[in-house]
Every structure is written in structure tokens, then in C-alpha cells.
Amino acid sequence: MPPVVGDSVELLLEEPPKPGGGGPRGPRNDDPDDYGGGGDSDGPEDRESPDGLGLLGMRFMLVSVTVLFVTIGIAYFERSGIPQGWAPIRVPGFLWCSTVLILVSSITLERARRTDRYARWLAATLVLGAAFLVSQILALLQLVGQGVYLRGNPHSSLFYVLTGAHGAHLLGAMSFLAWTLMRARRRERSFRVAAIFWHFLDALWVGVFAMLLLFN
């Protein structure tokens, strides 16, 4: 009788083998693409978290910039309906040049995303962005030549605010692209966040320019 009890105790103390030959440390994982399921694992989701946070931050920025320009656009539209003090402005020809330049820059940026000559097309985008800013400055000089100043009338004030705010945001986007270009020389090609912001500013300028033409 005692030997039977002893055998039963030994059987109870023995731990049944786990599938895969694992012990207290868990089953062995032979999958080279599996990063493990523990809380301290460094899986694909963890590796992409900086990019995900960048996209989230960019979404918040796009919302804030959109609200800013929509607010200015509503003020421009409402004030244009009041003839008193609203002097017409002859749209500078350089603004047409600016529009062409910024549209072409979106094409070169997409080429940078889809070709092996990544750094070259990204540099071309930066050059086009710089040319856009120069054409904007020349357009403002044309306005000054017409006698249109920032504080001349509500029309000119909003005109300067719209073009100036967009130019400031584009300058920030150029800094972002320049940083991306520096990373490109180390063969790092992830610049999705910068591309989203750039295309957004391109589309925003088309809307601003159309409004300047329609409600002049």
C-alpha cells in the first residue's frame, strides 16, 4: 500500500510535457519571422511605432492648418461681399508661375517615391519649392508696384495674409524634405509623412489661388 501512494505522489509532481518540447520557458519558436508574443518583444508594430506617431501628429497638423485657412477664407469671402473699402487687386502674373511650379513639385515628389533615383528627384522637389517661394516674393513686389500694401485695405490685407501664411508653411515643409534628403543619403527612404504634408500644401495653394481669382 505505501509504495502505491508514493508512486501516485511522484506522478502528481511530474509535469506533463508541453507541445513543442518546451519547459518553463515556453515552447520553442523556430519561425524566423515571429518576434515572440511577450510584452517586451520588438515586433513589426513596435518597430513602426515612430512612423505611426509621425502620421498621427501629421493628421493633427493638417486639421489645424485646414481650420486656419478655412477661417481666413471665410473672412475673405464674407468681406468681399461688402463693397465699401474693398478695392480690386490685379492678380500678379507670378502667382500663375507659382501655381505651375508647385504642381510640378508634386510630380517630382511622386517620382522620388517610385524610382531608384530617389535623392535626385527629392532635390528637384526642393528646388521647385524654393522657386515657388521666390515667385511668391516677386508677386508681392508686383503688388507693391501697383500700390497695394498690407494695410492698404481689407482686400490687400487678407491677400497678404493668405499668401504669406501658405509660404511660411511651405518653408517648413521644405525643411522637412531637406531633412529627409539627408536621410536619403544613408539609404533611408521612409518619407511618407513629409510627402503627405507637401501634397496637402500643393492642394491648399490651388484652393487659395482659385479663391483669390474668384473673389477679387
Phi and psi restraints in degrees (value plus and minus 20) as a CYANA .aco file:
   2 PRO   PHI     -79.3   -39.3
   2 PRO   PSI     -58.6   -18.6
   3 PRO   PHI     -81.2   -41.2
   3 PRO   PSI     -54.0   -14.0
   4 VAL   PHI     -85.7   -45.7
   4 VAL   PSI     -61.0   -21.0
   5 VAL   PHI     -83.2   -43.2
   5 VAL   PSI     -61.9   -21.9
   6 GLY   PHI     -82.1   -42.1
   6 GLY   PSI     -61.8   -21.8
   7 ASP   PHI     -83.5   -43.5
   7 ASP   PSI     -57.2   -17.2
   8 SER   PHI     -86.0   -46.0
   8 SER   PSI     -59.1   -19.1
   9 VAL   PHI     -84.1   -44.1
   9 VAL   PSI     -61.1   -21.1
  10 GLU   PHI     -84.3   -44.3
  10 GLU   PSI     -58.6   -18.6
  11 LEU   PHI     -86.5   -46.5
  11 LEU   PSI     -56.4   -16.4
  12 LEU   PHI     -89.1   -49.1
  12 LEU   PSI     -55.6   -15.6
  13 LEU   PHI     -95.3   -55.3
  13 LEU   PSI     -44.5    -4.5
  14 GLU   PHI     -91.9   -51.9
  14 GLU   PSI     116.6   156.6
  15 GLU   PHI    -114.7   -74.7
  15 GLU   PSI     108.2   148.2
  16 PRO   PHI     -83.9   -43.9
  16 PRO   PSI     123.3   163.3
  17 PRO   PHI     -84.6   -44.6
  17 PRO   PSI     122.0   162.0
  18 LYS   PHI    -110.0   -70.0
  18 LYS   PSI     133.7   173.7
  19 PRO   PHI     -81.3   -41.3
  19 PRO   PSI     118.9   158.9
  20 GLY   PHI      70.3   110.3
  20 GLY   PSI     -21.0    19.0
  21 GLY   PHI      61.5   101.5
  21 GLY   PSI      -2.8    37.2
  22 GLY   PHI    -104.2   -64.2
  22 GLY   PSI     134.2   174.2
  23 GLY   PHI    -131.7   -91.7
  23 GLY   PSI    -161.9  -121.9
  24 PRO   PHI     -80.7   -40.7
  24 PRO   PSI     -43.3    -3.3
  25 ARG   PHI    -103.0   -63.0
  25 ARG   PSI     -23.1    16.9
  26 GLY   PHI      77.0   117.0
  26 GLY   PSI     150.0   190.0
  27 PRO   PHI     -89.1   -49.1
  27 PRO   PSI     130.6   170.6
  28 ARG   PHI     -93.4   -53.4
  28 ARG   PSI     119.6   159.6
  29 ASN   PHI    -135.6   -95.6
  29 ASN   PSI      94.1   134.1
  30 ASP   PHI    -119.4   -79.4
  30 ASP   PSI     -15.5    24.5
  31 ASP   PHI    -101.3   -61.3
  31 ASP   PSI      95.2   135.2
  32 PRO   PHI     -88.3   -48.3
  32 PRO   PSI     -39.6     0.4
  33 ASP   PHI    -113.4   -73.4
  33 ASP   PSI     -21.0    19.0
  34 ASP   PHI    -116.7   -76.7
  34 ASP   PSI     106.3   146.3
  35 TYR   PHI    -115.5   -75.5
  35 TYR   PSI     -12.8    27.2
  36 GLY   PHI      73.0   113.0
  36 GLY   PSI     141.7   181.7
  37 GLY   PHI    -131.7   -91.7
  37 GLY   PSI     -11.8    28.2
  38 GLY   PHI     -94.8   -54.8
  38 GLY   PSI     148.2   188.2
  39 GLY   PHI     -90.7   -50.7
  39 GLY   PSI     -40.4    -0.4
  40 ASP   PHI    -119.8   -79.8
  40 ASP   PSI      -5.7    34.3
  41 SER   PHI     -92.4   -52.4
  41 SER   PSI     136.0   176.0
  42 ASP   PHI    -135.0   -95.0
  42 ASP   PSI      47.3    87.3
  43 GLY   PHI    -101.0   -61.0
  43 GLY   PSI    -197.5  -157.5
  44 PRO   PHI     -79.0   -39.0
  44 PRO   PSI     -56.4   -16.4
  45 GLU   PHI     -84.5   -44.5
  45 GLU   PSI     -59.9   -19.9
  46 ASP   PHI     -88.5   -48.5
  46 ASP   PSI     -55.7   -15.7
  47 ARG   PHI     -89.4   -49.4
  47 ARG   PSI     -48.6    -8.6
  48 GLU   PHI    -113.9   -73.9
  48 GLU   PSI     -16.9    23.1
  49 SER   PHI     -81.8   -41.8
  49 SER   PSI     -58.6   -18.6
  50 PRO   PHI     -80.1   -40.1
  50 PRO   PSI     -60.8   -20.8
  51 ASP   PHI     -85.8   -45.8
  51 ASP   PSI     -59.7   -19.7
  52 GLY   PHI     -83.4   -43.4
  52 GLY   PSI     -61.4   -21.4
  53 LEU   PHI     -85.8   -45.8
  53 LEU   PSI     -55.7   -15.7
  54 GLY   PHI     -83.9   -43.9
  54 GLY   PSI     -62.3   -22.3
  55 LEU   PHI     -85.8   -45.8
  55 LEU   PSI     -58.0   -18.0
  56 LEU   PHI     -85.2   -45.2
  56 LEU   PSI     -64.8   -24.8
  57 GLY   PHI     -83.0   -43.0
  57 GLY   PSI     -56.9   -16.9
  58 MET   PHI     -86.0   -46.0
  58 MET   PSI     -57.1   -17.1
  59 ARG   PHI     -82.3   -42.3
  59 ARG   PSI     -62.9   -22.9
  60 PHE   PHI     -82.6   -42.6
  60 PHE   PSI     -59.7   -19.7
  61 MET   PHI     -85.4   -45.4
  61 MET   PSI     -62.1   -22.1
  62 LEU   PHI     -82.3   -42.3
  62 LEU   PSI     -59.0   -19.0
  63 VAL   PHI     -84.5   -44.5
  63 VAL   PSI     -65.0   -25.0
  64 SER   PHI     -85.8   -45.8
  64 SER   PSI     -61.7   -21.7
  65 VAL   PHI     -86.0   -46.0
  65 VAL   PSI     -59.8   -19.8
  66 THR   PHI     -81.9   -41.9
  66 THR   PSI     -64.1   -24.1
  67 VAL   PHI     -81.4   -41.4
  67 VAL   PSI     -61.0   -21.0
  68 LEU   PHI     -80.1   -40.1
  68 LEU   PSI     -69.7   -29.7
  69 PHE   PHI     -94.5   -54.5
  69 PHE   PSI     -51.7   -11.7
  70 VAL   PHI     -84.8   -44.8
  70 VAL   PSI     -59.5   -19.5
  71 THR   PHI     -82.8   -42.8
  71 THR   PSI     -66.7   -26.7
  72 ILE   PHI     -84.6   -44.6
  72 ILE   PSI     -59.7   -19.7
  73 GLY   PHI     -83.7   -43.7
  73 GLY   PSI     -59.7   -19.7
  74 ILE   PHI     -84.5   -44.5
  74 ILE   PSI     -62.2   -22.2
  75 ALA   PHI     -81.8   -41.8
  75 ALA   PSI     -60.4   -20.4
  76 TYR   PHI     -83.6   -43.6
  76 TYR   PSI     -65.2   -25.2
  77 PHE   PHI     -85.0   -45.0
  77 PHE   PSI     -66.4   -26.4
  78 GLU   PHI     -84.9   -44.9
  78 GLU   PSI     -61.6   -21.6
  79 ARG   PHI     -91.2   -51.2
  79 ARG   PSI     -48.5    -8.5
  80 SER   PHI     -87.5   -47.5
  80 SER   PSI     -40.3    -0.3
  81 GLY   PHI    -101.1   -61.1
  81 GLY   PSI     -23.5    16.5
  82 ILE   PHI    -126.9   -86.9
  82 ILE   PSI      88.2   128.2
  83 PRO   PHI     -85.2   -45.2
  83 PRO   PSI     -50.4   -10.4
  84 GLN   PHI     -82.3   -42.3
  84 GLN   PSI      99.3   139.3
  85 GLY   PHI      58.6    98.6
  85 GLY   PSI     -18.0    22.0
  86 TRP   PHI    -118.8   -78.8
  86 TRP   PSI      72.5   112.5
  87 ALA   PHI    -106.0   -66.0
  87 ALA   PSI     112.4   152.4
  88 PRO   PHI     -82.1   -42.1
  88 PRO   PSI     131.4   171.4
  89 ILE   PHI    -144.0  -104.0
  89 ILE   PSI     109.8   149.8
  90 ARG   PHI     -96.9   -56.9
  90 ARG   PSI      95.6   135.6
  91 VAL   PHI     -83.1   -43.1
  91 VAL   PSI     103.7   143.7
  92 PRO   PHI     -80.9   -40.9
  92 PRO   PSI     123.3   163.3
  93 GLY   PHI     -84.0   -44.0
  93 GLY   PSI     -47.6    -7.6
  94 PHE   PHI     -86.9   -46.9
  94 PHE   PSI     -39.5     0.5
  95 LEU   PHI     -87.9   -47.9
  95 LEU   PSI     -52.1   -12.1
  96 TRP   PHI     -85.3   -45.3
  96 TRP   PSI     -61.4   -21.4
  97 CYS   PHI     -82.5   -42.5
  97 CYS   PSI     -61.2   -21.2
  98 SER   PHI     -79.0   -39.0
  98 SER   PSI     -62.3   -22.3
  99 THR   PHI     -83.3   -43.3
  99 THR   PSI     -62.9   -22.9
 100 VAL   PHI     -83.9   -43.9
 100 VAL   PSI     -63.4   -23.4
 101 LEU   PHI     -81.9   -41.9
 101 LEU   PSI     -63.7   -23.7
 102 ILE   PHI     -93.2   -53.2
 102 ILE   PSI     -50.9   -10.9
 103 LEU   PHI     -88.5   -48.5
 103 LEU   PSI     -60.4   -20.4
 104 VAL   PHI     -85.8   -45.8
 104 VAL   PSI     -54.2   -14.2
 105 SER   PHI     -83.7   -43.7
 105 SER   PSI     -52.2   -12.2
 106 SER   PHI     -86.4   -46.4
 106 SER   PSI     -55.6   -15.6
 107 ILE   PHI     -86.3   -46.3
 107 ILE   PSI     -65.2   -25.2
 108 THR   PHI     -86.4   -46.4
 108 THR   PSI     -53.7   -13.7
 109 LEU   PHI     -86.7   -46.7
 109 LEU   PSI     -59.7   -19.7
 110 GLU   PHI     -87.2   -47.2
 110 GLU   PSI     -54.3   -14.3
 111 ARG   PHI     -83.2   -43.2
 111 ARG   PSI     -56.9   -16.9
 112 ALA   PHI     -83.4   -43.4
 112 ALA   PSI     -51.5   -11.5
 113 ARG   PHI     -97.7   -57.7
 113 ARG   PSI     -41.8    -1.8
 114 ARG   PHI    -136.9   -96.9
 114 ARG   PSI     -11.1    28.9
 115 THR   PHI    -151.5  -111.5
 115 THR   PSI     143.3   183.3
 116 ASP   PHI     -95.3   -55.3
 116 ASP   PSI     -43.5    -3.5
 117 ARG   PHI    -104.0   -64.0
 117 ARG   PSI      40.6    80.6
 118 TYR   PHI     -83.7   -43.7
 118 TYR   PSI     -73.1   -33.1
 119 ALA   PHI     -83.9   -43.9
 119 ALA   PSI     -55.9   -15.9
 120 ARG   PHI     -85.4   -45.4
 120 ARG   PSI     -65.2   -25.2
 121 TRP   PHI     -91.9   -51.9
 121 TRP   PSI     -52.2   -12.2
 122 LEU   PHI     -87.9   -47.9
 122 LEU   PSI     -59.2   -19.2
 123 ALA   PHI     -84.0   -44.0
 123 ALA   PSI     -58.5   -18.5
 124 ALA   PHI     -83.1   -43.1
 124 ALA   PSI     -56.5   -16.5
 125 THR   PHI     -83.7   -43.7
 125 THR   PSI     -61.0   -21.0
 126 LEU   PHI     -84.6   -44.6
 126 LEU   PSI     -60.0   -20.0
 127 VAL   PHI     -82.9   -42.9
 127 VAL   PSI     -63.0   -23.0
 128 LEU   PHI     -85.6   -45.6
 128 LEU   PSI     -56.8   -16.8
 129 GLY   PHI     -83.7   -43.7
 129 GLY   PSI     -61.8   -21.8
 130 ALA   PHI     -84.7   -44.7
 130 ALA   PSI     -59.5   -19.5
 131 ALA   PHI     -84.2   -44.2
 131 ALA   PSI     -55.8   -15.8
 132 PHE   PHI     -81.3   -41.3
 132 PHE   PSI     -66.1   -26.1
 133 LEU   PHI     -84.1   -44.1
 133 LEU   PSI     -58.9   -18.9
 134 VAL   PHI     -84.2   -44.2
 134 VAL   PSI     -62.7   -22.7
 135 SER   PHI     -85.8   -45.8
 135 SER   PSI     -51.5   -11.5
 136 GLN   PHI     -85.8   -45.8
 136 GLN   PSI     -62.2   -22.2
 137 ILE   PHI     -83.7   -43.7
 137 ILE   PSI     -62.3   -22.3
 138 LEU   PHI     -84.2   -44.2
 138 LEU   PSI     -54.7   -14.7
 139 ALA   PHI     -85.3   -45.3
 139 ALA   PSI     -61.3   -21.3
 140 LEU   PHI     -85.5   -45.5
 140 LEU   PSI     -55.2   -15.2
 141 LEU   PHI     -86.0   -46.0
 141 LEU   PSI     -54.5   -14.5
 142 GLN   PHI     -83.8   -43.8
 142 GLN   PSI     -58.7   -18.7
 143 LEU   PHI     -83.6   -43.6
 143 LEU   PSI     -62.1   -22.1
 144 VAL   PHI     -82.1   -42.1
 144 VAL   PSI     -58.4   -18.4
 145 GLY   PHI     -83.7   -43.7
 145 GLY   PSI     -46.4    -6.4
 146 GLN   PHI    -102.4   -62.4
 146 GLN   PSI     -24.4    15.6
 147 GLY   PHI      63.5   103.5
 147 GLY   PSI      -0.5    39.5
 148 VAL   PHI    -120.5   -80.5
 148 VAL   PSI      97.0   137.0
 149 TYR   PHI    -138.7   -98.7
 149 TYR   PSI     150.1   190.1
 150 LEU   PHI     -79.1   -39.1
 150 LEU   PSI     -60.9   -20.9
 151 ARG   PHI    -124.1   -84.1
 151 ARG   PSI       1.7    41.7
 152 GLY   PHI     -90.1   -50.1
 152 GLY   PSI     -68.7   -28.7
 153 ASN   PHI    -180.7  -140.7
 153 ASN   PSI     149.3   189.3
 154 PRO   PHI     -77.2   -37.2
 154 PRO   PSI     -53.9   -13.9
 155 HIS   PHI     -83.4   -43.4
 155 HIS   PSI     -70.6   -30.6
 156 SER   PHI     -86.3   -46.3
 156 SER   PSI     -55.9   -15.9
 157 SER   PHI     -81.6   -41.6
 157 SER   PSI     -69.1   -29.1
 158 LEU   PHI     -87.5   -47.5
 158 LEU   PSI     -52.8   -12.8
 159 PHE   PHI     -80.1   -40.1
 159 PHE   PSI     -68.8   -28.8
 160 TYR   PHI     -85.1   -45.1
 160 TYR   PSI     -59.9   -19.9
 161 VAL   PHI     -84.4   -44.4
 161 VAL   PSI     -63.7   -23.7
 162 LEU   PHI     -83.1   -43.1
 162 LEU   PSI     -71.5   -31.5
 163 THR   PHI     -88.4   -48.4
 163 THR   PSI     -58.2   -18.2
 164 GLY   PHI     -87.5   -47.5
 164 GLY   PSI     -61.5   -21.5
 165 ALA   PHI     -84.2   -44.2
 165 ALA   PSI     -60.9   -20.9
 166 HIS   PHI     -86.4   -46.4
 166 HIS   PSI     -61.6   -21.6
 167 GLY   PHI     -81.7   -41.7
 167 GLY   PSI     -58.4   -18.4
 168 ALA   PHI     -85.2   -45.2
 168 ALA   PSI     -61.5   -21.5
 169 HIS   PHI     -87.6   -47.6
 169 HIS   PSI     -56.6   -16.6
 170 LEU   PHI     -87.3   -47.3
 170 LEU   PSI     -55.4   -15.4
 171 LEU   PHI     -82.4   -42.4
 171 LEU   PSI     -59.7   -19.7
 172 GLY   PHI     -83.9   -43.9
 172 GLY   PSI     -59.5   -19.5
 173 ALA   PHI     -85.2   -45.2
 173 ALA   PSI     -55.2   -15.2
 174 MET   PHI     -85.0   -45.0
 174 MET   PSI     -58.8   -18.8
 175 SER   PHI     -82.4   -42.4
 175 SER   PSI     -59.7   -19.7
 176 PHE   PHI     -82.9   -42.9
 176 PHE   PSI     -64.2   -24.2
 177 LEU   PHI     -87.8   -47.8
 177 LEU   PSI     -55.9   -15.9
 178 ALA   PHI     -83.9   -43.9
 178 ALA   PSI     -59.9   -19.9
 179 TRP   PHI     -84.1   -44.1
 179 TRP   PSI     -59.4   -19.4
 180 THR   PHI     -85.2   -45.2
 180 THR   PSI     -57.1   -17.1
 181 LEU   PHI     -85.2   -45.2
 181 LEU   PSI     -58.4   -18.4
 182 MET   PHI     -83.5   -43.5
 182 MET   PSI     -57.6   -17.6
 183 ARG   PHI     -89.0   -49.0
 183 ARG   PSI     -51.5   -11.5
 184 ALA   PHI     -82.9   -42.9
 184 ALA   PSI     -50.1   -10.1
 185 ARG   PHI     -90.5   -50.5
 185 ARG   PSI     -33.8     6.2
 186 ARG   PHI    -121.7   -81.7
 186 ARG   PSI      -2.1    37.9
 187 ARG   PHI      44.4    84.4
 187 ARG   PSI      11.2    51.2
 188 GLU   PHI    -120.7   -80.7
 188 GLU   PSI      96.8   136.8
 189 ARG   PHI    -132.2   -92.2
 189 ARG   PSI      -4.7    35.3
 190 SER   PHI    -109.8   -69.8
 190 SER   PSI      84.1   124.1
 191 PHE   PHI    -159.5  -119.5
 191 PHE   PSI      15.5    55.5
 192 ARG   PHI     -81.9   -41.9
 192 ARG   PSI     -58.7   -18.7
 193 VAL   PHI     -84.0   -44.0
 193 VAL   PSI     -65.0   -25.0
 194 ALA   PHI     -83.6   -43.6
 194 ALA   PSI     -58.8   -18.8
 195 ALA   PHI     -86.0   -46.0
 195 ALA   PSI     -59.7   -19.7
 196 ILE   PHI     -81.0   -41.0
 196 ILE   PSI     -65.7   -25.7
 197 PHE   PHI     -84.8   -44.8
 197 PHE   PSI     -59.7   -19.7
 198 TRP   PHI     -85.0   -45.0
 198 TRP   PSI     -67.6   -27.6
 199 HIS   PHI     -84.4   -44.4
 199 HIS   PSI     -54.9   -14.9
 200 PHE   PHI     -82.2   -42.2
 200 PHE   PSI     -64.8   -24.8
 201 LEU   PHI     -86.6   -46.6
 201 LEU   PSI     -54.1   -14.1
 202 ASP   PHI     -81.1   -41.1
 202 ASP   PSI     -70.3   -30.3
 203 ALA   PHI     -83.9   -43.9
 203 ALA   PSI     -56.2   -16.2
 204 LEU   PHI     -84.0   -44.0
 204 LEU   PSI     -60.2   -20.2
 205 TRP   PHI     -85.2   -45.2
 205 TRP   PSI     -59.9   -19.9
 206 VAL   PHI     -79.1   -39.1
 206 VAL   PSI     -61.5   -21.5
 207 GLY   PHI     -86.2   -46.2
 207 GLY   PSI     -62.1   -22.1
 208 VAL   PHI     -83.3   -43.3
 208 VAL   PSI     -65.7   -25.7
 209 PHE   PHI     -84.2   -44.2
 209 PHE   PSI     -60.5   -20.5
 210 ALA   PHI     -82.5   -42.5
 210 ALA   PSI     -59.1   -19.1
 211 MET   PHI     -86.8   -46.8
 211 MET   PSI     -59.9   -19.9
 212 LEU   PHI     -81.9   -41.9
 212 LEU   PSI     -54.2   -14.2
 213 LEU   PHI     -96.5   -56.5
 213 LEU   PSI     -60.0   -20.0
 214 LEU   PHI     -97.4   -57.4
 214 LEU   PSI     -55.6   -15.6
 215 PHE   PHI    -132.6   -92.6
 215 PHE   PSI      23.1    63.1
